[in-house]
Amino acid sequence: MLKGKNIIVGITGGIAAYKCASLVREFVKQGAAVKIVMSPMAKQFITPLTMATLSQNPILVDFFDPENGAWNSHVSLGLWADAYVIAPATANTIGKMANGIADNLLLTTYLSAKCPVFVAPAMDLDMYAHPATQKNIDTLRSYGNLIIEPASGFLASGLEGKGRMEEPENIARFVKDYFSKEKDLQGKKVMITAGPTYEKIDPVRFIGNYSSGKMGYALADECAERGAEVTVVSGPVSVKPANKNVRVVNVESAKQMHDEAMKLADCSDIMILCAAVADYTPETQADSKMKREKTGAMTLNLVPTQDIAAALGKNKKEEQLMIGFALETDNEEVNAIDKCKRKNLDFIVLNSLNDKNAGFRYDTNKVTIFDKNGGKFPFDLKSKSLVARDIIDHAVKILKDK
């Protein structure tokens, strides 16, 4: 799918620059024409000769060639490219991109690019987690840039955590999938529940869970990119959809989520129940903060919340597709299959808290799909955006048979 595509690879000054040799080779093998723009610091991490040999094009670093005065036009580069992949993207470069600073050829080319821009961050875990970096990444997302999330693992600093640039083959796949993605959900309406619910005890306390909403929002972005009209009924989360066409309805409690989901059910072609909905809620809620000094030991009487999946499954039409999630700690497969049958789901996505780096709060997930016909489809650990792609691929296959 990259044959005939023109790709600019922008390399900044990070240790992960060595991976760009493999990345460029992947693009060339898939038939793309590649030009490379390096920041001045990037030359300290990988040589221009290596990259020129692999890309079969001269490397561009400066605005002009001091030997002959030839001008390297960032405008022409921006018009030439079908994709601009900035990898590794350091915290410094991301900050400049977010704020329109253009002090090298890589950045002026970014500001001139008319094509999709893919950004693969790479830095130490504390730099990546810093609020300034996260704000800058969110800003790039709001501009429509496509962020290729970094992986977790051992870092150059010797620490371990999130900040490793995604592996070259995965970056190449991300770009390839962007161009090969069909609008196979065009005209479909999709309703997704995402995030946790909070069940209020008093004005300052609640019963909740650790769901971040990342999986639900990844599914929303994937569906929107494939042409669907997407509405997310979202519990309290800090994440936002990357795709501007995703509509979000914010709720807090299980009852509120139930009511909003039921409103959307009749007009939805696909319903994806990804939220971690509380199973119980306090029978009564205090109007003012409960003081420990006055109450001493406290007993909460909990009552079941409304079962959203069961309510939707009971009224599901034959032509509708309904997908559920099961997060389990034991008897995973048995519990997931049982839930799929009881809730009238077309298929269920199982993830286990026993799998490392999967489930709540992680940027990665490891899932197995079980469908109502007895099919079992396991997948390896991967980023939640790629997991979302696997899930929607499976959904599309089922829709074609309905």
C-alpha positions in Angstrom: 0.0 0.0 0.0 3.0 2.3 0.2 4.1 1.7 -3.4 4.3 5.1 -5.2 4.0 7.1 -1.9 6.4 9.9 -1.1 7.5 9.8 2.5 9.6 12.3 4.4 11.3 10.9 7.5 12.3 13.6 10.0 15.0 12.4 12.4 15.6 14.4 15.6 18.5 14.2 18.1 17.6 11.2 20.3 19.3 7.9 20.9 16.4 6.1 19.1 17.6 7.7 15.9 19.5 4.4 15.3 16.2 2.7 14.7 15.5 5.0 11.7 17.8 2.9 9.5 15.4 0.0 9.9 12.4 2.3 9.5 13.6 3.7 6.2 14.5 0.3 4.9 10.9 -0.8 5.7 9.4 2.1 3.7 11.8 1.5 0.7 11.0 -2.3 0.7 7.3 -1.4 0.5 7.9 0.7 -2.6 7.9 4.2 -1.1 10.2 7.0 -2.2 11.9 8.4 0.9 13.6 11.7 1.6 15.2 12.3 5.0 15.4 15.6 6.9 17.6 15.5 9.9 18.0 18.0 12.7 21.6 19.2 13.3 21.7 17.2 16.5 20.5 14.0 14.8 23.8 13.7 13.0 25.4 13.0 16.3 23.4 9.8 16.7 23.3 8.3 13.2 25.4 9.3 10.2 23.9 11.1 7.1 25.9 8.6 4.9 24.0 5.6 6.4 20.6 7.3 5.9 21.5 8.5 2.4 22.5 5.0 1.4 19.3 3.4 2.7 17.0 6.1 1.3 18.8 6.4 -2.0 18.5 10.2 -1.7 20.7 13.0 -0.3 20.1 13.9 3.3 18.7 17.3 4.1 19.9 19.2 7.2 20.4 22.8 6.4 18.3 25.4 4.6 20.9 25.6 1.8 24.1 23.8 0.7 27.1 26.0 1.7 29.1 24.5 -1.1 27.0 25.7 -4.0 24.2 27.7 -2.4 21.5 25.3 -3.5 18.3 26.0 -1.6 16.5 23.2 0.2 12.9 24.4 0.0 10.8 23.3 2.9 7.7 24.4 0.8 8.6 22.1 -2.0 9.3 19.2 0.4 5.9 19.8 2.0 4.1 19.6 -1.3 6.1 16.6 -2.5 5.2 14.4 0.5 2.3 12.1 1.0 3.3 11.5 4.6 5.7 13.1 7.0 7.0 10.7 9.7 8.9 12.4 12.6 10.8 9.6 14.4 12.2 9.9 16.9 10.4 13.0 18.1 12.2 14.4 21.1 10.5 16.5 23.8 12.3 19.5 22.4 11.0 19.0 18.9 7.5 18.2 20.0 7.5 21.4 22.1 8.6 23.5 19.1 6.1 21.8 16.8 3.2 22.5 19.2 4.2 26.2 19.4 5.1 26.9 15.8 8.8 27.4 16.3 10.7 26.9 13.1 14.5 27.1 13.7 15.6 24.2 11.5 14.7 22.6 8.2 12.8 19.7 9.9 10.5 22.2 11.6 9.9 24.5 8.7 9.0 21.4 6.6 6.6 20.4 9.3 4.9 23.8 9.2 4.7 23.6 5.4 3.5 20.0 5.1 0.1 19.5 3.4 0.2 15.7 4.1 -0.6 13.6 7.2 2.0 14.0 9.9 3.0 11.0 12.0 4.8 11.6 15.3 6.7 8.9 17.2 7.8 10.3 20.5 11.0 9.0 22.2 12.5 10.2 25.5 13.0 9.2 29.1 10.0 8.3 31.1 9.9 11.4 33.3 10.3 13.7 30.3 7.4 11.9 28.6 5.2 12.0 31.7 5.9 15.7 32.3 2.7 17.9 32.1 4.4 20.2 29.5 5.2 17.2 27.2 1.7 15.8 27.6 0.1 19.2 26.9 2.3 19.6 23.7 1.3 16.1 22.5 -2.4 16.9 23.1 -1.8 20.1 21.1 -0.4 18.1 18.2 -3.3 15.8 18.3 -5.7 18.8 18.2 -3.9 19.9 15.0 -4.7 16.5 13.4 -1.2 15.0 13.8 -1.2 11.2 14.3 0.7 10.2 17.4 2.4 6.8 17.4 2.5 6.1 21.2 5.8 5.1 22.6 6.3 1.7 24.2 7.3 0.8 27.7 10.6 -0.9 28.4 14.2 -0.4 29.2 15.4 3.2 28.3 18.8 4.6 27.5 18.9 6.2 31.0 18.9 2.7 32.5 15.4 3.3 33.9 12.3 1.3 32.8 9.0 2.8 31.8 7.1 4.5 28.9 9.2 6.5 26.5 10.8 4.0 24.0 10.1 4.8 20.4 7.8 2.3 18.9 9.6 -0.4 16.9 10.2 0.5 13.2 8.1 -2.3 11.8 5.1 -1.1 13.9 5.6 2.5 12.8 5.7 1.3 9.1 2.6 -0.7 9.7 0.8 2.3 11.3 1.6 4.4 8.2 0.7 1.6 5.8 -2.6 1.0 7.6 -3.4 4.7 7.4 -3.3 4.6 3.6 -4.8 1.2 3.2 -7.7 1.7 5.6 -11.0 1.4 3.8 -14.0 3.5 4.8 -15.8 0.2 5.6 -18.0 1.8 8.3 -19.2 4.7 6.1 -22.8 5.5 7.0 -22.7 3.4 10.2 -23.7 4.9 13.5 -21.6 3.6 16.4 -22.2 4.0 20.1 -19.3 3.3 22.5 -19.4 3.3 26.3 -16.0 4.2 27.8 -14.2 4.8 31.1 -15.3 4.2 34.7 -18.5 5.2 36.5 -18.4 7.0 39.9 -21.1 6.0 42.4 -21.5 8.8 44.9 -21.3 8.2 48.7 -21.4 11.8 49.7 -20.4 15.1 47.9 -16.6 14.2 48.1 -16.4 10.4 48.0 -17.4 7.8 45.5 -17.1 4.1 44.6 -15.1 3.8 41.3 -12.4 1.8 39.5 -9.1 2.3 37.7 -10.4 2.5 34.1 -8.7 5.3 32.1 -11.0 5.1 29.1 -8.0 4.6 26.7 -9.4 1.5 25.1 -12.8 3.0 24.5 -11.4 6.1 23.0 -9.0 4.1 20.8 -12.1 2.3 19.5 -13.9 5.5 18.9 -11.0 7.0 16.9 -10.7 3.7 14.8 -14.4 3.7 14.0 -14.4 7.4 13.0 -11.3 7.0 10.8 -13.2 4.2 9.0 -16.1 6.5 8.2 -18.5 5.9 11.1 -20.6 8.5 13.0 -19.3 7.9 16.5 -20.8 8.8 19.9 -18.9 8.0 23.1 -20.9 7.8 26.3 -18.0 8.5 28.7 -17.4 8.3 32.4 -14.9 10.6 34.0 -11.6 10.4 32.1 -8.7 12.6 31.2 -8.3 11.3 27.7 -9.8 12.9 24.6 -10.6 11.5 21.1 -7.9 12.2 18.6 -10.5 12.3 15.8 -12.4 15.6 15.8 -15.5 13.9 14.4 -16.1 11.8 17.6 -18.9 13.1 19.7 -18.6 12.7 23.5 -21.5 12.6 26.0 -20.1 12.9 29.5 -21.7 11.1 32.4 -20.7 10.1 35.9 -22.8 7.4 37.4 -23.9 4.0 36.0 -27.5 5.2 35.9 -26.6 8.2 33.8 -24.5 6.0 31.4 -27.5 3.5 31.2 -29.9 6.3 30.3 -27.7 7.9 27.6 -26.9 4.5 26.1 -30.6 3.5 25.9 -31.3 6.8 24.2 -28.8 6.0 21.5 -29.5 2.3 21.1 -32.3 2.3 18.6 -30.4 4.4 16.0 -27.0 2.6 16.5 -25.8 0.1 14.0 -22.9 -1.0 16.3 -22.8 -0.8 20.1 -19.5 -1.3 21.9 -19.7 -1.7 25.6 -16.2 -0.9 26.7 -16.9 1.0 30.0 -16.0 -0.4 33.4 -19.4 0.2 34.9 -19.8 -0.2 38.6 -21.9 -3.2 39.6 -23.1 -1.6 42.8 -24.1 1.8 44.1 -24.8 3.1 47.6 -28.4 2.7 48.6 -28.5 6.2 49.9 -26.2 9.2 49.3 -25.4 11.8 52.0 -26.1 15.4 51.2 -23.1 16.7 53.1 -19.6 15.3 53.8 -19.7 12.4 56.3 -17.3 13.2 59.2 -15.3 10.3 60.6 -15.5 11.8 64.1 -19.3 11.6 64.0 -19.8 8.3 62.2 -17.0 6.1 63.5 -17.2 2.8 61.8 -19.4 3.0 58.7 -21.5 0.4 56.9 -22.5 1.0 53.3 -25.6 -0.7 52.0 -25.0 -1.3 48.3 -27.6 -2.1 45.7 -27.0 -3.4 42.1 -26.7 -0.9 39.3 -28.7 -1.2 36.1 -27.1 -3.8 33.8 -26.5 -1.8 30.6 -25.3 -4.7 28.5 -28.3 -6.9 29.5 -30.8 -4.0 28.8 -29.3 -3.3 25.4 -29.0 -7.0 24.6 -32.6 -7.6 25.4 -33.8 -5.1 22.9 -31.1 -5.6 20.3 -32.3 -5.9 16.7 -31.1 -8.7 14.4 -29.2 -6.3 12.1 -27.4 -4.6 15.0 -24.0 -5.6 16.2 -23.2 -5.6 19.9 -19.7 -6.0 21.3 -18.9 -6.5 25.0 -15.8 -6.5 27.2 -14.8 -8.8 30.0 -12.0 -8.0 32.4 -11.3 -11.1 34.5 -8.9 -12.3 37.1 -9.8 -16.0 37.2 -11.7 -18.5 35.0 -11.3 -15.9 32.3 -12.5 -17.9 29.3 -15.5 -19.5 31.0 -16.7 -16.2 32.4 -16.2 -14.4 29.1 -18.2 -17.0 27.1 -20.9 -17.1 29.7 -21.3 -13.3 29.6 -21.4 -13.3 25.8 -24.3 -15.7 25.9 -26.2 -14.1 28.8 -26.0 -10.5 27.4 -26.9 -11.5 23.8 -23.5 -10.2 22.4 -22.2 -10.9 19.0 -18.8 -11.2 20.4 -16.9 -10.4 23.6 -13.4 -9.1 24.1 -11.5 -10.7 27.0 -8.6 -9.1 28.8 -7.1 -10.5 32.0 -5.4 -8.7 34.8 -3.0 -11.6 35.0 -1.4 -10.4 31.7 1.5 -8.0 32.3 1.0 -4.5 30.8 -2.6 -5.2 29.9 -5.9 -3.7 31.2 -6.6 -0.7 33.3 -4.4 2.4 32.8 -1.9 0.8 30.5 -1.3 2.0 26.9 -1.1 -1.6 25.8 -3.6 -4.5 25.9 -3.6 -8.2 25.2 -7.1 -9.5 24.2 -8.9 -12.6 23.1 -12.1 -12.4 21.1 -14.9 -15.0 21.6 -17.9 -14.9 19.3 -21.3 -16.3 19.9 -20.7 -19.1 17.4 -17.8 -20.5 19.5 -14.9 -18.8 17.6 -11.8 -17.9 19.6 -9.3 -15.4 18.3 -6.3 -14.6 20.5 -4.0 -11.6 19.9 -0.6 -10.6 21.2 0.2 -7.7 23.5 0.1 -4.4 21.5 -0.8 -0.8 21.7 -4.5 -0.1 22.4 -4.8 1.7 19.0 -3.7 -1.5 17.3 -6.0 -3.6 19.5 -8.8 -1.3 18.5 -8.0 -2.0 14.8 -8.1 -5.8 15.4 -11.5 -5.5 17.2 -13.0 -3.4 14.5 -11.6 -5.6 11.7 -13.4 -8.5 13.4 -16.6 -6.4 13.7 -16.5 -5.6 10.0 -16.2 -9.2 9.0 -19.3 -10.0 11.1 -21.3 -7.1 9.6 -20.7 -8.4 6.1 -22.4 -11.7 7.1 -25.4 -10.1 8.7 
